[in-house]
Amino acid sequence: MKLLFSPPLLLCTALLSLATACGGGGGGGGEDFVGAATVSIRLQPSTIDSGDRTQVTIDIGDVHENGIALKVRFPDGLRYVPSSAALEVNDEESKLTPSVNALAEDDSSIYLVFYLSQSLFRRGGAEYQGEMGSLKLQLEGRTVVRDGKVEVDADVDDPQESNETEFTLSNPEFAAEDEASIRVIEG
C-alpha cells in the first residue's frame, strides 16, 4: 500500500486544520460570547511631554446583562484629568466619573473603575442588540514614564455586591484584556 502523504506531512496538515478551526485573534464577540464585554484600547498620542495630555479611547461591546466594572490601569507618572470621561453610544454622549481613582498598594500604578450598566448601550430604550460604545478620557503626564502601559479589563458587575466595596486595591482582580504603550518624556 502506497501512502499519499508522509507521516510528517500528515501531522502538519492535522495541526494546521486544528489551529484554523479554533479561530484566531482576540476579543471576538457574537452570539456565543459569554464574557463581561469585548474591549479594545488606543491612545493618541502615545508619547507626550510632562504636562501634556493623551486621549484614551476604549471601545466596548457585547456588554453582559448585569453590566460591567470597567477597570483601567496606568503608570503612576500619569494622572486622570477630572471631568474628562464620557461614554459615546449611538452619537449620544454621557459624562462619567470613575467610581475609583486610586493609587495601587505598591505605588506603581493607578486604577480607574467605571461601573457601566447594559442599559447605557441600548438604542433609544430598545432591547440591547450588542451596540458598541466608546469611553473616552484624558490622562496627563506628570513625571517621566519610559515604557508604560495603559491597560483595560472588563469584569461582570456583581449584582450581589455593592459597587462601593466590589473593587479593592488589596485584590484588584485585574487581568488586562488589551493594552496600549505610553511614554512621558521631560517637557
Backbone as a printed PyTorch tensor [residue, N CA C, xyz], in Angstrom:
tensor([[[  0.8380,  -1.1650,   0.0000],
         [  0.0000,   0.0000,   0.0000],
         [  0.8910,   1.2380,   0.0000]],

        [[  0.6300,   2.1320,  -0.8970],
         [  1.4500,   3.3190,  -1.0430],
         [  0.7480,   4.4920,  -0.3380]],

        [[  1.4860,   5.2040,   0.5330],
         [  0.9300,   6.3580,   1.2460],
         [  0.9650,   7.5980,   0.3540]],

        [[ -0.1450,   8.3310,   0.3480],
         [ -0.1890,   9.5780,  -0.4160],
         [  0.4990,  10.7220,   0.3250]],

        [[  0.5060,  10.6330,   1.6480],
         [  1.1400,  11.6760,   2.4580],
         [  2.1700,  11.0170,   3.3610]],

        [[  3.2750,  11.6830,   3.5570],
         [  4.2550,  11.1850,   4.5080],
         [  3.7540,  11.4740,   5.9150]],

        [[  4.1420,  10.6800,   6.9200],
         [  3.6680,  10.9380,   8.2930],
         [  3.9370,  12.3650,   8.7830]],

        [[  5.1130,  12.9690,   8.5410],
         [  5.3010,  14.3560,   8.9900],
         [  4.3430,  15.3330,   8.2970]],

        [[  4.1050,  15.1250,   7.0080],
         [  3.1890,  15.9980,   6.2830],
         [  1.7630,  15.8320,   6.7920]],

        [[  1.3670,  14.6020,   7.0750],
         [  0.0380,  14.3270,   7.6200],
         [ -0.1290,  15.0060,   8.9790]],

        [[  0.8860,  14.9390,   9.8270],
         [  0.8330,  15.5740,  11.1380],
         [  0.7150,  17.0950,  11.0010]],

        [[  1.4980,  17.6810,  10.0980],
         [  1.4260,  19.1350,   9.8740],
         [  0.0510,  19.5440,   9.3800]],

        [[ -0.5290,  18.7490,   8.4660],
         [ -1.8610,  19.0460,   7.9420],
         [ -2.9010,  18.9890,   9.0540]],

        [[ -2.8090,  17.9860,   9.9050],
         [ -3.7550,  17.8440,  11.0150],
         [ -3.6320,  19.0100,  11.9840]],

        [[ -2.4140,  19.3970,  12.3240],
         [ -2.2170,  20.5100,  13.2490],
         [ -2.7060,  21.8260,  12.6500]],

        [[ -2.4520,  22.0250,  11.3630],
         [ -2.8990,  23.2460,  10.7030],
         [ -4.4210,  23.3340,  10.6910]],

        [[ -5.1010,  22.2350,  10.3870],
         [ -6.5720,  22.2710,  10.3660],
         [ -7.1310,  22.4800,  11.7620]],

        [[ -6.4900,  21.9210,  12.7860],
         [ -6.9280,  22.1380,  14.1670],
         [ -6.7410,  23.5980,  14.5620]],

        [[ -5.6230,  24.1920,  14.2080],
         [ -5.3530,  25.5890,  14.5570],
         [ -6.3310,  26.5340,  13.8790]],

        [[ -6.6630,  26.2910,  12.6270],
         [ -7.5850,  27.1910,  11.9380],
         [ -9.0130,  26.9880,  12.4040]],

        [[ -9.3720,  25.8210,  12.8880],
         [-10.7230,  25.5780,  13.3820],
         [-10.9610,  26.3000,  14.6940]],

        [[ -9.9060,  26.5440,  15.4710],
         [-10.0580,  27.2020,  16.7640],
         [-10.2840,  28.6910,  16.6290]],

        [[ -9.9690,  29.2730,  15.4900],
         [-10.1380,  30.7230,  15.3270],
         [ -8.9270,  31.4420,  15.8400]],

        [[ -8.8320,  32.6830,  15.5070],
         [ -7.6830,  33.4440,  15.9470],
         [ -8.1010,  34.8290,  16.3190]],

        [[ -7.1630,  35.5920,  16.7820],
         [ -7.4510,  36.9630,  17.1520],
         [ -8.0560,  37.0370,  18.5250]],

        [[ -8.1210,  38.2310,  19.0660],
         [ -8.6480,  38.3940,  20.4030],
         [ -9.9650,  39.0910,  20.4070]],

        [[-10.7100,  38.8120,  21.4000],
         [-11.8900,  39.5530,  21.7430],
         [-13.1000,  39.3880,  20.8670]],

        [[-13.2590,  38.5510,  19.9980],
         [-14.3980,  38.4170,  19.1470],
         [-15.6980,  38.4300,  19.8450]],

        [[-16.7150,  38.6420,  19.7040],
         [-17.9690,  38.6790,  20.4310],
         [-18.9100,  37.7530,  19.7560]],

        [[-20.0610,  38.2420,  19.4850],
         [-21.0630,  37.4620,  18.7990],
         [-21.9610,  36.7280,  19.7500]],

        [[-22.8350,  35.8900,  19.1730],
         [-23.8600,  35.2120,  19.9480],
         [-23.2970,  34.2940,  21.0140]],

        [[-22.1500,  33.6900,  20.7890],
         [-21.5970,  32.7360,  21.7390],
         [-20.7030,  33.3790,  22.7900]],

        [[-20.5150,  34.6840,  22.7370],
         [-19.6460,  35.3700,  23.6850],
         [-20.2650,  35.3410,  25.0720]],

        [[-19.4990,  34.9290,  26.0980],
         [-20.0370,  34.8290,  27.4540],
         [-19.2360,  35.6260,  28.4740]],

        [[-18.3310,  36.4650,  28.0500],
         [-17.5250,  37.2520,  28.9760],
         [-18.2660,  38.4840,  29.4570]],

        [[-17.5530,  39.3780,  30.0980],
         [-18.1440,  40.6200,  30.6060],
         [-18.4350,  41.5870,  29.4650]],

        [[-17.4740,  41.7410,  28.5620],
         [-17.5940,  42.6290,  27.4090],
         [-16.3590,  42.4420,  26.5460]],

        [[-16.4480,  42.8760,  25.3090],
         [-15.2570,  42.9380,  24.4780],
         [-14.7320,  44.3690,  24.5730]],

        [[-13.4310,  44.5130,  24.7170],
         [-12.8330,  45.8360,  24.8670],
         [-11.5580,  45.9410,  24.0520]],

        [[-11.2880,  47.1440,  23.5750],
         [-10.0010,  47.4370,  22.9400],
         [ -9.6490,  48.8760,  23.3040]],

        [[ -8.3580,  49.1620,  23.3550],
         [ -7.8970,  50.4670,  23.8260],
         [ -6.8900,  51.0530,  22.8480]],

        [[ -6.9220,  52.3770,  22.7270],
         [ -5.9110,  53.0820,  21.9280],
         [ -5.6740,  54.4610,  22.5570]],

        [[ -4.4870,  54.9900,  22.2890],
         [ -4.0760,  56.2920,  22.8230],
         [ -3.6690,  57.1930,  21.6720]],

        [[ -3.9200,  58.4770,  21.8450],
         [ -3.4580,  59.4460,  20.8540],
         [ -3.1040,  60.7400,  21.5670]],

        [[ -1.8680,  61.1590,  21.5990],
         [ -0.6500,  60.4830,  21.1440],
         [ -0.1550,  59.4890,  22.1950]],

        [[  0.7950,  58.6570,  21.7850],
         [  1.3370,  57.6570,  22.7050],
         [  2.6480,  58.1080,  23.3510]],

        [[  3.1890,  59.2190,  22.9020],
         [  4.3570,  59.8390,  23.5430],
         [  4.0100,  61.2960,  23.8050]],

        [[  4.1340,  61.7130,  25.0790],
         [  3.7910,  63.0800,  25.4620],
         [  4.8830,  63.6560,  26.3550]],

        [[  4.9170,  64.9820,  26.4360],
         [  5.7810,  65.6650,  27.3960],
         [  5.0690,  65.6980,  28.7360]],

        [[  5.8450,  65.8260,  29.8190],
         [  5.1930,  66.0220,  31.1150],
         [  4.4030,  67.3310,  31.0320]],

        [[  3.1920,  67.3030,  31.5670],
         [  2.2980,  68.4480,  31.4770],
         [  1.3310,  68.3650,  30.3100]],

        [[  1.6090,  67.4880,  29.3310],
         [  0.7130,  67.2980,  28.1870],
         [ -0.2420,  66.1480,  28.4590]],

        [[ -1.2330,  66.0190,  27.5700],
         [ -2.2780,  65.0140,  27.7470],
         [ -2.3360,  64.0420,  26.5750]],

        [[ -2.8490,  62.8580,  26.8710],
         [ -3.1640,  61.8670,  25.8440],
         [ -4.6450,  61.5320,  25.9460]],

        [[ -5.2640,  61.2950,  24.8000],
         [ -6.6740,  60.8870,  24.7420],
         [ -6.7170,  59.3620,  24.7260]],

        [[ -7.4070,  58.7700,  25.6950],
         [ -7.5800,  57.3300,  25.7810],
         [ -8.9740,  57.0060,  25.2540]],

        [[ -9.0660,  56.0700,  24.3200],
         [-10.3570,  55.6280,  23.8000],
         [-10.4650,  54.1300,  24.0200]],

        [[-11.5300,  53.7180,  24.7020],
         [-11.7870,  52.3060,  24.9550],
         [-13.0920,  51.9370,  24.2580]],

        [[-12.9920,  51.0860,  23.2620],
         [-14.1840,  50.6150,  22.5640],
         [-14.7500,  49.4220,  23.3310]],

        [[-16.0750,  49.4350,  23.5370],
         [-16.7370,  48.4440,  24.3850],
         [-17.9180,  47.8550,  23.6240]],

        [[-18.0430,  46.5400,  23.6490],
         [-19.1800,  45.8650,  23.0160],
         [-19.5360,  44.6040,  23.7650]],

        [[-20.6180,  43.9430,  23.3610],
         [-21.0570,  42.6840,  23.9600],
         [-21.1630,  42.7760,  25.4800]],

        [[-21.7630,  43.8440,  25.9770],
         [-21.8350,  44.0950,  27.4190],
         [-22.7670,  43.0880,  28.0930]],

        [[-22.2950,  42.4750,  29.1520],
         [-23.0520,  41.4760,  29.9080],
         [-24.3350,  42.0920,  30.4560]],

        [[-25.3780,  41.2940,  30.5830],
         [-26.6790,  41.8060,  31.0450],
         [-26.6230,  42.3990,  32.4530]],

        [[-25.6790,  41.9770,  33.2900],
         [-25.5280,  42.5540,  34.6320],
         [-24.7590,  43.8630,  34.6240]],

        [[-24.2190,  44.2370,  33.4740],
         [-23.3540,  45.4050,  33.3930],
         [-21.9200,  44.9970,  33.6780]],

        [[-21.0250,  45.9810,  33.6370],
         [-19.5990,  45.6780,  33.8020],
         [-18.9240,  46.6480,  34.7590]],

        [[-17.8440,  46.1570,  35.3370],
         [-16.8760,  47.0010,  36.0300],
         [-15.7210,  47.1400,  35.0450]],

        [[-15.5790,  48.3240,  34.4640],
         [-14.5140,  48.5810,  33.5050],
         [-13.3390,  49.1770,  34.2660]],

        [[-12.2330,  48.4270,  34.3060],
         [-11.0510,  48.8410,  35.0700],
         [ -9.9590,  49.2980,  34.1040]],

        [[ -9.3540,  50.4190,  34.4260],
         [ -8.2510,  50.9620,  33.6400],
         [ -7.0600,  51.1040,  34.5870]],

        [[ -5.8940,  50.6210,  34.1560],
         [ -4.6770,  50.7260,  34.9750],
         [ -3.6040,  51.4170,  34.1570]],

        [[ -2.9060,  52.3710,  34.7950],
         [ -1.8470,  53.0980,  34.0970],
         [ -0.7510,  53.4790,  35.0850]],

        [[  0.4590,  53.8210,  34.5900],
         [  1.5880,  54.1330,  35.4640],
         [  1.3340,  55.3700,  36.3250]],

        [[  1.9730,  55.3780,  37.4830],
         [  1.8440,  56.4770,  38.4350],
         [  2.3580,  57.8070,  37.8790]],

        [[  3.1290,  57.8010,  36.8150],
         [  3.6170,  59.0410,  36.2080],
         [  2.5470,  59.7880,  35.4310]],

        [[  1.3420,  59.2300,  35.3680],
         [  0.1980,  59.8620,  34.7000],
         [ -0.8910,  60.1220,  35.7290]],

        [[ -1.7710,  61.0580,  35.4070],
         [ -2.9270,  61.3430,  36.2580],
         [ -4.1640,  61.4550,  35.3850]],

        [[ -5.2990,  60.9640,  35.9050],
         [ -6.5860,  61.1300,  35.2380],
         [ -6.9780,  62.6010,  35.3030]],

        [[ -7.4290,  63.1560,  34.1910],
         [ -7.8880,  64.5410,  34.1460],
         [ -9.3550,  64.5630,  34.5820]],

        [[ -9.6540,  65.1760,  35.7220],
         [-11.0320,  65.1840,  36.2260],
         [-12.0230,  65.7210,  35.1910]],

        [[-13.2050,  65.1280,  35.1790],
         [-14.3170,  65.5120,  34.2970],
         [-14.0350,  65.2920,  32.8160]],

        [[-13.0270,  64.4840,  32.4840],
         [-12.7020,  64.2580,  31.0660],
         [-13.3510,  62.9950,  30.4990]],

        [[-13.9720,  62.1640,  31.3310],
         [-14.5200,  60.8930,  30.8590],
         [-15.9360,  61.0630,  30.3240]],

        [[-16.1750,  60.4410,  29.1610],
         [-17.5030,  60.4560,  28.5580],
         [-17.6950,  59.1590,  27.7880]],

        [[-18.9200,  58.6270,  27.8440],
         [-19.2790,  57.4380,  27.0990],
         [-20.1190,  57.8560,  25.9070]],

        [[-19.6820,  57.4600,  24.7160],
         [-20.4350,  57.7730,  23.4990],
         [-21.0360,  56.4880,  22.9430]],

        [[-22.3760,  56.4790,  22.8150],
         [-23.1120,  55.3570,  22.2400],
         [-24.1350,  55.9400,  21.2820]],

        [[-24.1260,  55.4650,  20.0440],
         [-25.1030,  55.9280,  19.0470],
         [-25.1270,  57.4470,  18.9250]],

        [[-23.9570,  58.0630,  18.8660],
         [-23.8030,  59.5130,  18.7180],
         [-24.3520,  60.3150,  19.8970]],

        [[-24.6380,  59.6520,  21.0160],
         [-25.0520,  60.3520,  22.2320],
         [-23.9420,  60.2090,  23.2610]],

        [[-23.6190,  61.3220,  23.9100],
         [-22.5160,  61.3380,  24.8670],
         [-23.0430,  61.5420,  26.2820]],

        [[-22.5240,  60.7270,  27.2180],
         [-22.8660,  60.8490,  28.6370],
         [-21.5820,  61.0650,  29.4160]],

        [[-21.5300,  62.1290,  30.2090],
         [-20.3640,  62.3740,  31.0590],
         [-20.3280,  61.3260,  32.1640]],

        [[-19.1360,  60.8580,  32.5020],
         [-18.9650,  59.8530,  33.5500],
         [-17.9040,  60.2980,  34.5410]],

        [[-18.0150,  59.7820,  35.7340],
         [-16.9990,  59.9710,  36.7550],
         [-16.5980,  58.5910,  37.2490]],

        [[-15.3120,  58.2910,  37.3210],
         [-14.9340,  56.9580,  37.8060],
         [-15.3390,  56.7830,  39.2710]],

        [[-15.7960,  55.5720,  39.5990],
         [-16.1290,  55.2500,  40.9920],
         [-14.8680,  55.0900,  41.8200]],

        [[-13.7900,  54.6820,  41.1680],
         [-12.4890,  54.5170,  41.8280],
         [-11.4530,  55.2690,  41.0080]],

        [[-10.6020,  56.0270,  41.6930],
         [ -9.4400,  56.6920,  41.1160],
         [ -8.3850,  56.6430,  42.2100]],

        [[ -7.6080,  55.5370,  42.2490],
         [ -6.7500,  55.2930,  43.4070],
         [ -5.4070,  54.7010,  43.0190]],

        [[ -4.4140,  55.0300,  43.8300],
         [ -3.0570,  54.5190,  43.6740],
         [ -2.9810,  53.0970,  44.2190]],

        [[ -2.3710,  52.1940,  43.4530],
         [ -2.2070,  50.7960,  43.8680],
         [ -1.3930,  50.7340,  45.1490]],

        [[ -1.5610,  49.6480,  45.8860],
         [ -0.8440,  49.4900,  47.1550],
         [  0.6650,  49.4960,  46.9890]],

        [[  1.1750,  49.0910,  45.8130],
         [  2.6230,  49.0930,  45.5940],
         [  3.1260,  50.4240,  45.0190]],

        [[  2.2380,  51.4090,  44.9090],
         [  2.5650,  52.7650,  44.4360],
         [  3.0900,  52.8260,  43.0000]],

        [[  2.9040,  51.7820,  42.2110],
         [  3.4520,  51.7940,  40.8530],
         [  2.4210,  52.1570,  39.7890]],

        [[  1.1530,  52.0210,  40.1050],
         [  0.1310,  52.2890,  39.1010],
         [ -1.1360,  52.8450,  39.7500]],

        [[ -1.9940,  53.3710,  38.8910],
         [ -3.2650,  53.9470,  39.3270],
         [ -4.3860,  53.1690,  38.6530]],

        [[ -5.4600,  52.9570,  39.3970],
         [ -6.6510,  52.2910,  38.8780],
         [ -7.7980,  53.2770,  38.7810]],

        [[ -8.4990,  53.2080,  37.6500],
         [ -9.7980,  53.8610,  37.4930],
         [-10.8030,  52.7370,  37.3060]],

        [[-11.9760,  52.8590,  37.9200],
         [-13.0290,  51.8680,  37.7330],
         [-14.3260,  52.5980,  37.4240]],

        [[-14.9660,  52.1910,  36.3240],
         [-16.2630,  52.7230,  35.9120],
         [-17.2590,  51.5690,  35.9340]],

        [[-18.3980,  51.7550,  36.5780],
         [-19.4650,  50.7580,  36.5500],
         [-20.4610,  51.1810,  35.4800]],

        [[-20.6410,  50.3200,  34.4720],
         [-21.4700,  50.6460,  33.3150],
         [-22.5690,  49.5960,  33.1620]],

        [[-23.8230,  50.0280,  33.2250],
         [-24.9360,  49.1030,  33.0450],
         [-25.1520,  48.8390,  31.5610]],

        [[-25.7360,  47.7010,  31.2440],
         [-26.0250,  47.3680,  29.8540],
         [-26.9870,  48.3840,  29.2420]],

        [[-27.8550,  48.9710,  30.0670],
         [-28.8390,  49.9350,  29.5500],
         [-28.1800,  51.1670,  28.9310]],

        [[-26.9620,  51.4910,  29.3360],
         [-26.2430,  52.6180,  28.7350],
         [-25.9430,  52.3830,  27.2560]],

        [[-25.9790,  51.1150,  26.8290],
         [-25.6060,  50.7560,  25.4590],
         [-26.8210,  50.4490,  24.5850]],

        [[-28.0180,  50.6600,  25.1000],
         [-29.2310,  50.3760,  24.3310],
         [-29.5920,  51.5520,  23.4540]],

        [[-30.1430,  51.2430,  22.3130],
         [-30.5500,  52.2530,  21.3460],
         [-31.9780,  52.7010,  21.6650]],

        [[-32.1410,  53.9320,  22.1480],
         [-33.4640,  54.5020,  22.3820],
         [-34.3420,  53.6980,  23.3180]],

        [[-33.7680,  53.0250,  24.3330],
         [-34.5550,  52.2630,  25.2860],
         [-34.9720,  50.8930,  24.7820]],

        [[-34.6150,  50.5540,  23.5440],
         [-34.9720,  49.2470,  22.9850],
         [-34.1480,  48.1520,  23.6510]],

        [[-34.4730,  46.9060,  23.3330],
         [-33.7180,  45.7800,  23.8560],
         [-32.2740,  45.8680,  23.3670]],

        [[-31.3390,  45.4570,  24.2150],
         [-29.9190,  45.5130,  23.8680],
         [-29.6340,  44.6070,  22.6700]],

        [[-29.0020,  45.1630,  21.6660],
         [-28.6820,  44.4190,  20.4500],
         [-27.1730,  44.3550,  20.2040]],

        [[-26.3870,  44.4430,  21.2660],
         [-24.9400,  44.3660,  21.1150],
         [-24.3070,  45.6640,  20.6580]],

        [[-25.0120,  46.7810,  20.8600],
         [-24.4670,  48.0660,  20.4340],
         [-23.1000,  48.3080,  21.0710]],

        [[-22.2650,  48.9870,  20.3130],
         [-20.9240,  49.3430,  20.7640],
         [-20.9400,  50.7470,  21.3500]],

        [[-19.9830,  51.0030,  22.2040],
         [-19.7960,  52.3390,  22.7380],
         [-18.3120,  52.6090,  22.8840]],

        [[-17.9770,  53.8730,  23.1050],
         [-16.5840,  54.2570,  23.3140],
         [-16.4930,  55.1360,  24.5490]],

        [[-15.6580,  54.7180,  25.4820],
         [-15.3540,  55.5380,  26.6480],
         [-14.0940,  56.3130,  26.3200]],

        [[-14.1830,  57.6380,  26.4080],
         [-13.0210,  58.4890,  26.1480],
         [-12.6790,  59.2280,  27.4300]],

        [[-11.3790,  59.3220,  27.6960],
         [-10.8970,  60.0630,  28.8570],
         [ -9.4980,  60.5620,  28.5620]],

        [[ -9.0370,  61.4910,  29.3790],
         [ -7.6960,  62.0450,  29.1820],
         [ -6.8170,  61.7370,  30.3830]],

        [[ -5.5520,  61.4650,  30.0790],
         [ -4.5190,  61.3010,  31.0960],
         [ -3.4570,  62.3640,  30.8550]],

        [[ -2.9390,  62.9150,  31.9320],
         [ -1.9100,  63.9510,  31.8520],
         [ -0.5890,  63.4030,  32.3550]],

        [[  0.4800,  63.6530,  31.6040],
         [  1.8110,  63.2520,  32.0260],
         [  2.2950,  64.1230,  33.1780]],

        [[  2.7800,  63.5020,  34.2460],
         [  3.2720,  64.2370,  35.4130],
         [  4.7750,  64.0620,  35.5920]],

        [[  5.2290,  62.8260,  35.4550],
         [  6.6550,  62.5180,  35.5730],
         [  7.0330,  61.5570,  34.4550]],

        [[  8.3120,  61.3550,  34.2620],
         [  8.8070,  60.5000,  33.1780],
         [  8.2780,  59.0690,  33.3160]],

        [[  7.7820,  58.5450,  32.2060],
         [  7.3730,  57.1380,  32.0990],
         [  8.0720,  56.6100,  30.8540]],

        [[  8.9740,  55.6480,  31.0330],
         [  9.7700,  55.1760,  29.9100],
         [  9.0160,  54.2000,  29.0030]],

        [[  8.5670,  53.1130,  29.5110],
         [  7.8740,  52.0900,  28.7130],
         [  6.5960,  51.6800,  29.4340]],

        [[  5.6760,  52.5990,  29.5600],
         [  4.4550,  52.3290,  30.3030],
         [  3.3740,  51.6840,  29.4620]],

        [[  2.3720,  51.1880,  30.1490],
         [  1.2020,  50.5890,  29.5110],
         [ -0.0550,  51.1840,  30.1440]],

        [[ -1.0300,  51.4760,  29.3040],
         [ -2.3700,  51.7900,  29.7740],
         [ -3.1790,  50.5580,  29.4120]],

        [[ -3.7590,  49.9230,  30.4310],
         [ -4.4080,  48.6340,  30.2520],
         [ -5.8800,  48.7180,  30.6260]],

        [[ -6.6810,  47.8040,  30.0640],
         [ -8.1140,  47.7610,  30.3610],
         [ -8.5340,  46.3260,  30.6460]],

        [[ -9.4640,  46.1800,  31.5920],
         [-10.0270,  44.8880,  31.9760],
         [-11.5040,  45.0970,  32.2570]],

        [[-12.3640,  44.2580,  31.6900],
         [-13.7980,  44.3330,  31.9570],
         [-14.2150,  43.0880,  32.7300]],

        [[-14.8970,  43.2990,  33.8520],
         [-15.4390,  42.2030,  34.6510],
         [-16.9410,  42.3920,  34.7670]],

        [[-17.6580,  41.2770,  34.9270],
         [-19.0960,  41.3570,  35.1260],
         [-19.3510,  42.0540,  36.4640]],

        [[-20.2500,  43.0300,  36.4610],
         [-20.6470,  43.7180,  37.6850],
         [-21.4600,  42.7410,  38.5260]],

        [[-21.0110,  42.4700,  39.7370],
         [-21.6770,  41.5160,  40.6200],
         [-22.9090,  42.1620,  41.2450]],

        [[-24.1180,  41.6830,  40.8990],
         [-25.3300,  42.3030,  41.4430],
         [-25.5070,  42.0670,  42.9460]],

        [[-24.7670,  41.1020,  43.5040],
         [-24.8570,  40.8070,  44.9430],
         [-23.9040,  41.6540,  45.7760]],

        [[-23.0480,  42.4270,  45.1050],
         [-22.0140,  43.2140,  45.8030],
         [-22.2010,  44.6890,  45.4970]],

        [[-22.1290,  45.5110,  46.5110],
         [-22.2210,  46.9550,  46.3230],
         [-21.0100,  47.4460,  45.5380]],

        [[-21.2340,  48.3790,  44.6120],
         [-20.1150,  48.9200,  43.8360],
         [-19.0980,  49.6290,  44.7150]],

        [[-19.5100,  50.1040,  45.8660],
         [-18.5660,  50.7770,  46.7760],
         [-17.5340,  49.8050,  47.3400]],

        [[-17.8920,  48.5110,  47.4250],
         [-16.9660,  47.5320,  48.0040],
         [-16.5190,  46.4570,  47.0130]],

        [[-17.0530,  46.4730,  45.7980],
         [-16.7500,  45.4230,  44.8260],
         [-15.2800,  45.4250,  44.4000]],

        [[-14.6840,  46.5880,  44.2370],
         [-13.2830,  46.6960,  43.8420],
         [-12.4520,  47.0690,  45.0690]],

        [[-11.3400,  46.3460,  45.2690],
         [-10.4290,  46.6950,  46.3570],
         [ -9.0010,  46.7490,  45.8260]],

        [[ -8.2270,  47.6730,  46.3390],
         [ -6.8260,  47.7820,  45.9280],
         [ -5.9990,  46.6040,  46.4070]],

        [[ -6.4120,  45.9690,  47.5240],
         [ -5.6610,  44.8190,  48.0270],
         [ -5.8500,  43.5920,  47.1360]],

        [[ -6.9540,  43.5610,  46.3700],
         [ -7.2030,  42.4620,  45.4420],
         [ -7.9590,  43.0060,  44.2300]],

        [[ -7.2580,  43.6910,  43.3160],
         [ -7.9390,  44.3530,  42.1990],
         [ -8.5070,  43.4030,  41.1470]],

        [[ -8.1310,  42.1210,  41.1860],
         [ -8.6100,  41.1450,  40.2030],
         [ -8.5030,  41.7060,  38.7890]],

        [[ -7.2990,  42.1130,  38.4460],
         [ -7.0490,  42.7610,  37.1550],
         [ -6.2480,  41.8370,  36.2520]],

        [[ -6.8140,  41.5140,  35.1000],
         [ -6.1200,  40.7670,  34.0560],
         [ -6.3570,  41.5400,  32.7610]],

        [[ -5.3520,  42.2340,  32.2810],
         [ -5.5090,  43.1060,  31.1150],
         [ -6.0350,  42.3380,  29.9110]],

        [[ -7.0990,  42.8740,  29.3040],
         [ -7.6530,  42.2960,  28.0800],
         [ -7.0960,  43.0020,  26.8460]],

        [[ -6.6300,  44.2310,  27.0300],
         [ -5.9670,  44.9490,  25.9540],
         [ -5.0860,  46.0170,  26.5950]],

        [[ -4.0980,  46.4780,  25.8700],
         [ -3.1670,  47.4800,  26.3850],
         [ -2.6330,  48.3430,  25.2600]],

        [[ -2.1560,  49.5240,  25.6350],
         [ -1.5170,  50.4320,  24.6850],
         [ -0.2800,  51.0190,  25.3670]],

        [[  0.7690,  51.2100,  24.5940],
         [  2.0220,  51.7470,  25.1270],
         [  1.9260,  53.2530,  25.3050]],

        [[  2.6060,  53.7460,  26.3630],
         [  2.6570,  55.1870,  26.6370],
         [  4.0490,  55.5550,  27.1100]],

        [[  4.5370,  56.7350,  26.6670],
         [  5.7950,  57.2910,  27.1480],
         [  5.5630,  58.7440,  27.5270]],

        [[  6.1090,  59.1200,  28.6610],
         [  6.0990,  60.5280,  29.0750],
         [  7.5500,  60.9460,  29.1530]],

        [[  7.9070,  61.9950,  28.3950],
         [  9.2790,  62.4890,  28.4010],
         [  9.3090,  63.8490,  29.0740]],

        [[ 10.4810,  64.2600,  29.5220],
         [ 10.5990,  65.5710,  30.1830],
         [ 10.2590,  66.6640,  29.1970]],

        [[  9.3860,  67.5610,  29.6200],
         [  8.9440,  68.6330,  28.7160],
         [  9.6460,  69.9210,  28.9470]]])
